[in-house]
């Protein structure tokens, strides 16, 4: 199914430049897909990072992501990494790794994923198997094309502690409480970092030189 995207207007503290319309984004939904078929598709698509695969006990979504989507994903990953360095937090960035757990019949690829408490456990591994390895504690979801809330149940089932979700207007943070997520204004993994600060940094990155942007990161995080 093809969707033509129109971005809503936003007015963050640092004015956002006009957002151009994205090219058409394609999503394919399949039902009654076996775990073996899903595993084979993942292996066949290894290295094709323009795709995102999400699997939930027989239901498979395949999404082709655009440049704008990838650009936001990269910048948000940079924000997490830069803030973590500034706060002197140990972490492992797992990017858009395909996380799979056959026992729970779940599989997903975030737009960014990070380990903090389990960084040392994951460091040095060549692949991650959720049947034996921990899930990332922080997952980034760029959702400027369609609601990604359906992914929340998958992330909750495998124990992802925190989700950062960007919908084109701003960032929202979600913390796992029991089997569900609740919205919070402050990050769980990066203590003291607020969703409005990340929104400002994300939009600022679109119009500032990197050297100036890094100074802004340090300025805003230094306030915490």
C-alpha positions as CSV (number, residue, x, y, z in Angstrom):
1,X,0.0,0.0,0.0
2,X,1.4,3.5,-0.9
3,X,1.0,6.5,1.3
4,X,1.8,10.1,0.2
5,X,3.0,12.0,3.3
6,X,2.2,15.5,4.3
7,X,4.1,16.7,7.4
8,X,2.3,18.9,10.0
9,X,3.7,22.3,10.9
10,X,5.7,22.5,14.1
11,X,7.1,25.4,16.1
12,X,9.9,24.2,18.4
13,X,12.1,26.7,20.2
14,X,14.6,26.5,17.4
15,X,12.6,27.1,14.3
16,X,12.3,24.1,12.1
17,X,13.1,24.6,8.4
18,X,10.2,23.7,6.0
19,X,9.9,19.9,5.7
20,X,9.7,18.7,2.1
21,X,7.2,16.0,1.2
22,X,8.7,12.6,1.3
23,X,8.6,10.3,-1.6
24,X,6.0,7.5,-1.5
25,X,6.6,5.0,1.3
26,X,5.7,1.4,0.7
27,X,4.4,-1.1,3.3
28,X,3.5,-4.7,2.8
29,X,1.5,-6.6,5.3
30,X,1.5,-10.4,5.2
31,X,-0.4,-12.9,7.5
32,X,0.2,-16.5,8.3
33,X,4.0,-16.2,7.7
34,X,5.9,-19.0,9.4
35,X,8.9,-18.3,11.5
36,X,11.1,-20.2,9.0
37,X,9.9,-18.0,6.2
38,X,10.5,-14.9,8.2
39,X,14.0,-16.1,9.1
40,X,14.7,-16.7,5.4
41,X,13.5,-13.3,4.4
42,X,15.7,-11.6,7.0
43,X,18.7,-13.5,5.8
44,X,17.9,-12.7,2.1
45,X,17.6,-9.0,3.0
46,X,20.8,-8.7,5.1
47,X,22.6,-5.6,4.1
48,X,19.6,-3.9,2.5
49,X,19.1,-1.3,5.2
50,X,16.4,0.5,3.3
51,X,14.0,-2.1,4.6
52,X,12.4,-2.6,8.1
53,X,10.9,-6.0,9.0
54,X,8.6,-6.5,11.9
55,X,7.3,-9.9,12.8
56,X,4.6,-10.8,15.4
57,X,3.6,-14.5,15.6
58,X,2.7,-15.0,12.0
59,X,2.1,-11.3,11.0
60,X,4.9,-9.7,8.9
61,X,5.3,-6.1,7.9
62,X,7.9,-5.0,5.4
63,X,8.5,-1.3,5.0
64,X,10.7,0.6,2.6
65,X,12.1,3.6,4.3
66,X,13.0,7.0,2.7
67,X,16.0,9.3,2.9
68,X,14.1,11.6,5.4
69,X,13.3,8.6,7.6
70,X,16.9,7.5,7.6
71,X,18.2,11.0,8.2
72,X,16.0,11.4,11.3
73,X,17.1,7.9,12.5
74,X,20.8,8.7,12.1
75,X,20.4,12.1,13.9
76,X,18.6,10.6,16.8
77,X,21.2,7.9,17.1
78,X,23.8,10.7,17.2
79,X,21.9,12.5,19.9
80,X,21.9,9.4,22.1
81,X,25.5,8.7,21.5
82,X,26.7,12.3,22.0
83,X,24.6,12.7,25.2
84,X,25.9,9.3,26.5
85,X,29.5,10.4,25.9
86,X,28.8,13.7,27.6
87,X,27.3,11.9,30.6
88,X,30.2,9.4,30.6
89,X,27.7,6.5,30.2
90,X,29.0,3.2,28.8
91,X,26.9,1.9,25.9
92,X,26.8,-0.2,22.8
93,X,24.9,1.1,19.8
94,X,23.2,-1.7,17.9
95,X,21.7,0.5,15.2
96,X,18.9,-1.1,13.2
97,X,20.0,-4.7,14.0
98,X,17.4,-7.4,13.4
99,X,16.3,-8.7,16.9
100,X,14.7,-12.1,16.8
101,X,13.3,-14.4,19.5
102,X,11.9,-17.7,18.1
103,X,10.5,-18.7,21.5
104,X,8.2,-15.7,21.6
105,X,7.8,-15.5,17.8
106,X,8.8,-11.9,17.7
107,X,11.2,-10.0,15.5
108,X,11.8,-6.3,14.9
109,X,14.3,-3.7,13.6
110,X,14.3,-0.4,15.4
111,X,15.5,2.8,13.8
112,X,18.1,2.8,16.5
113,X,18.8,0.7,19.5
114,X,21.2,0.9,22.5
115,X,22.5,-1.1,25.3
116,X,23.5,0.5,28.6
117,X,23.2,-1.8,31.6
118,X,24.0,-4.8,29.4
119,X,26.6,-3.1,27.3
120,X,29.4,-5.3,28.5
121,X,27.3,-8.4,27.9
122,X,26.7,-7.5,24.3
123,X,30.1,-6.0,23.5
124,X,32.1,-8.1,21.0
125,X,29.2,-10.3,19.9
126,X,28.8,-10.9,16.1
127,X,25.1,-11.4,16.3
128,X,22.3,-11.2,18.9
129,X,19.7,-13.9,19.7
130,X,16.9,-12.8,21.9
131,X,16.4,-16.4,23.1
132,X,19.6,-16.1,25.0
133,X,20.7,-12.4,24.8
134,X,19.0,-9.4,26.5
135,X,17.0,-6.9,24.5
136,X,18.3,-3.4,23.9
137,X,17.2,-1.1,26.7
138,X,16.4,1.8,24.4
139,X,14.8,1.6,20.9
140,X,14.2,4.6,18.6
141,X,11.1,4.6,16.4
142,X,10.8,7.2,13.6
143,X,7.1,7.2,12.8
144,X,6.5,9.9,10.2
145,X,4.5,7.7,7.8
146,X,2.1,5.6,9.9
147,X,1.4,4.8,13.5
148,X,4.0,2.5,15.1
149,X,2.1,1.9,18.3
150,X,1.3,-1.6,17.1
151,X,5.0,-2.3,17.6
152,X,4.8,-1.5,21.3
153,X,3.4,-4.9,22.2
154,X,6.3,-6.6,20.4
155,X,8.9,-4.4,22.2
156,X,7.1,-5.0,25.5
157,X,7.0,-8.8,25.0
158,X,10.8,-8.9,24.6
159,X,11.4,-6.4,27.5
160,X,12.6,-3.2,25.8
161,X,12.8,-0.8,28.7
162,X,12.3,2.5,26.8
163,X,11.1,3.8,23.4
164,X,11.8,7.1,21.9
165,X,9.2,7.8,19.2
166,X,9.4,10.7,16.7
167,X,6.2,11.4,14.8
168,X,7.3,14.4,12.7
169,X,6.1,16.9,15.3
170,X,8.2,16.0,18.3
171,X,9.7,13.3,20.5
172,X,7.8,11.2,23.0
173,X,9.4,9.0,25.5
174,X,7.8,5.8,26.8
175,X,8.7,3.6,29.8
176,X,7.8,0.0,30.2
177,X,5.5,-0.5,33.1
178,X,4.6,-4.2,33.5
179,X,3.3,-5.3,30.1
180,X,2.5,-1.8,28.7
181,X,4.3,1.5,28.0
182,X,3.4,4.8,29.7
183,X,4.5,8.2,28.3
184,X,7.1,10.0,30.4
185,X,8.8,13.4,29.9
186,X,12.3,12.3,31.1
187,X,14.4,9.5,29.7
188,X,14.9,6.3,31.8
189,X,18.2,5.4,30.2
190,X,19.6,9.0,30.0
191,X,18.6,10.4,33.4
192,X,17.7,14.1,33.3
193,X,17.3,14.2,29.5
194,X,13.8,15.5,28.5
195,X,11.8,14.7,25.4
196,X,11.4,18.5,24.6
197,X,15.2,18.8,24.6
198,X,15.7,16.0,22.1
199,X,13.0,17.5,19.9
200,X,14.9,20.8,19.9
201,X,18.2,19.1,19.1
202,X,16.7,17.0,16.3
203,X,15.3,20.1,14.5
204,X,18.4,22.1,15.2
205,X,20.5,19.5,13.4
206,X,18.7,20.3,10.2
207,X,20.0,23.8,10.0
208,X,23.2,24.0,12.0
209,X,26.8,23.1,11.2
210,X,27.8,20.0,13.2
211,X,30.4,21.8,15.2
212,X,27.8,24.4,16.3
213,X,25.2,21.7,16.9
214,X,27.6,19.8,19.2
215,X,28.1,22.9,21.3
216,X,24.3,23.2,21.5
217,X,24.1,19.6,22.7
218,X,26.6,20.3,25.5
219,X,24.8,23.5,26.4
220,X,21.4,22.0,26.7
221,X,22.6,18.8,28.5
222,X,24.8,20.8,30.8
223,X,21.6,22.5,32.1
224,X,20.4,19.1,33.5
